[in-house]
Amino acid sequence: MLGSELIGNVVPYNAFGGHRHNPEIRQNLRRASGADVRLSFTPVLVPAARGILATSSGTLIDGVDQARIDEVYREAYGDETFIEVLTDGRLPRTNDVLGSNRTQIAVGIDERAGRLIAISALDNLGKGTAGAAIQSANLALGLEESLALPLNGVAP
């Protein structure tokens, strides 16, 4: 993970199911869906100081179309201050959330594979554990959720 080894390089790590966050991801997906979830997760290091771009997919249930997916995501995240669900073909970009506590999400269907694809971008230093701790403390203390958390990033 040395800078000299990463510059100009893209490197997978903790591949083949070995990532430490697999259990908590599965746990939360199980809570959200009510079903046991099988997961494949391989993070990739890129030559950037901060930011995560994640592409996740899942088996699409028969009869679910893009309109239903859009509806579910609007219901789940429509009122969330720090989550922006992108539509109209826009895709998440790490530069758009850099320096903020925001997450961008785009969701669509890969018709050929019969899979739902969710793509998200966040600044792991802003929206990471530190940002989550401040956000949680704000809520626990009855303060405005966004207090001391940046909505705007450092790039336009």
N, C-alpha and C positions, 0 to 999 in steps of 0.2 A: 504494500500500500504506500510505497514511497512515491513522491511526486515525480521523480525521474523515471520511474517505471510506468507511471500512468499517463504522462503527457503524450498525447497522440495515440492513446491506446484505450480500448474498451475491454474490461475484464470481468467475467462472471465470478461470483464467489459464493461459498456455501451452497453449491449446486446439489442437485439430486436429492432434494428434500431435507438437507441438513441445516437450514437456516434457523436461528434461535427464535424467530418470531412465528414460525409455522404453528405451534400449539395455540398461541393466543389468536391468530387469524382464524384458525379452524373453530375455536371456541366462540368467537364473536359471530362468525358466519352461521354456526349452529344455533346460537341464540336468535339471530335475525330470521332464519329460515325455518327453524323447528325441525331440521333434518340433519343427519350426519353429513359432513361435507368432506369430499376428497379434494386435496389441494396440491398443486405443484407450484413452487415459488423459488425462483432463482434470481436474486438481485444482480445487477450489473454495475460495476464502477465505471464512471466516465471521467474524463479530465475536467472536472468542475469542482469548485470549492464547496458548493452546496446545491441541493435540489435533488428531488427524486421524481422520475417519470416512470409510472407503473402501468403495465398493460395486463389486465386480468380477464380471464374468460371462463364461461361456465356453459354447461349444456342447456340449451334453450328448451323450455317446456312447449309441447305442441299447443298451437293456438295463440301463443304470445307474439304480438307484433310490435313494431316500433312505437305506435301510438300508445299502447299499454305500458311499454317501458318508460316512455316520456312521462306518462301520468304518474307512475309509481315514483320515479325520481323527483318529480315536482312535489308530490306529497311528502316525500321523505326529507327533501332538502330545500324546498321553496322558501321557507322562512329562516333558513340558517344564514347568519351574518357572514360566516367565513367560508361558505361553500358556494361555488358558482358552477351551476350545471350549464355546460355549453351546448348550443343547438346550432342548426343550420350549417352543419359541416365543419364548424370550428373545432379545433383540437387543442387540448391542454399543452402548454409550453412552460418549461421551468422558468424562463426569463420573465414571464408574466406574473409569477407569484414570488419571485426572488425578493427577500427582505420583508415579506408579509406573513401574516398568520392565516392566509387564504389557501384553499385547495380548489383547483379546477377539475371538473369531471366531465367527460363525454362518454355517452353510452350508445351503442349501436348493435346491429345484428350482422353477423357474417353468414349470409344465406347459404353459401356453398357448404360450410362446415356445420350449420345448424347450431351456432353458438352465439351467446351474448358476449360482447366485448365491452369492457369498461376501461377507460384510460384516465389516469389522474396525474396531476402534477402538484407538488408542494415543495416548499423550502423546508428541508428537514431541520434547519437550525431555527427557523421562525415558527413553523407549525409542528416541530418535533416535540420532544418531551417537555422542554422548558415552556414553550407556548401553551401546551396542553395543561401544564401545571398552573400557569397564571389564569387561563380560561376557567379551569375547574375551581380555583380559589375564588375567583370573581363570583361564580355561580353559587358556591357554598356560602359566601359571605353576603349574598343578596345584592351584589354590586352589578353594574352594567357589564354584561358578558365581554364586551370589547375593550373594557378599561385597560389601558397600557399595552394593547395589542394592535399592531399596525394592520390596517386594511390595504393600504397602498404599498406596493413594492418599491424597489429602488430603480426599476427600469420602466419606461413608459409602456 
